[in-house]
Amino acid sequence: MARKILLSLNSPPSAPRRHTRAALIRLFQRAWTKTPVRRRPEVPPRGPLAVDLRWVCDREIAGLHKQFFGKREATDVVSFPMLDDDPERKAFLLGEIAVSYETARREAKARGLTVEEELSRYALHGFLHLLGYRDGQAREREDMTEQQERILAAANRSRSC
């Protein structure tokens, strides 16, 4: 069963505008539903889940990457699991995700995809990290990528119907 997800989306003026909050919420709900219960973090059994998502530039994501992960280069997405009550929203905060829209633009062009498709992929990847997926080891990365692509394919099939 899909959990209600409250999404805070922070988008600077230079970020793409075609992404809708509703489409991202549906993607995150699909990921929640398709993720085995044993993989999910412990959350209250009822009530909404909250996620904060920010579109950021390469410079900002490189700063976050260095500050929190000790790596100097820009990356596509970083996630920060919070797993705590959010009394203002009366929800359980899964965490925060920062996605580089500049990286998404470059990669989308190189891969022949729309920027929205690439941003969805990065946002979903970040959300899967909030659910406990890891990609530090080859096997973890393979499992996470398979799950990510299954969810994206199912979301694309449901949109085309």
C-alpha positions, 0 to 999 in steps of 0.5 A, a space after each residue: 500500500 502506498 504511503 502518503 508522501 509530503 514533498 518539499 521541492 526547492 527549485 532555484 530559478 535556473 533549474 528546470 521547471 517542467 517537473 511536477 511535485 505530483 509526478 515525483 510524489 507518485 515516483 516516490 510512492 511507487 518506490 516505497 511500495 516496490 521496496 521490500 519491507 525488510 529493506 525499508 527503514 523503521 518508520 511509524 506504521 501510520 501517517 505521512 512520510 516527508 521528503 525534502 528535495 532540492 535542485 542544486 547547481 554543480 558548485 553547490 552539490 560539490 560543496 555538499 559532497 566535500 563537506 559530508 563525504 570528503 570528496 572534492 568533485 561534483 556528483 549527481 545526487 546526495 542524500 541525507 537520511 533523517 528518520 525523525 518526526 517532523 512536528 510542523 508537517 505532522 509527518 515522519 521525515 525520511 530525509 533530504 535529497 540534493 540533485 544537481 540539475 546541471 549534471 542532469 542536463 549534461 547527462 541527459 544530452 549525452 544519453 539522449 534523454 530528457 532532462 526530466 527523465 534524468 532528474 527523475 532518475 537522480 531523485 529516485 536514486 536519492 530516495 532509494 538511499 533514504 530507504 536504506 539502499 547503498 551503492 558503495 560496493 559493486 553488488 550493492 550498486 547492482 541491486 540498487 540500480 536494478 531496483 531503480 530501473 524497475 521502478 522507472 520502467 513501471 512508472 513509464 509504463 503507467 504514464 503511457 497507458 
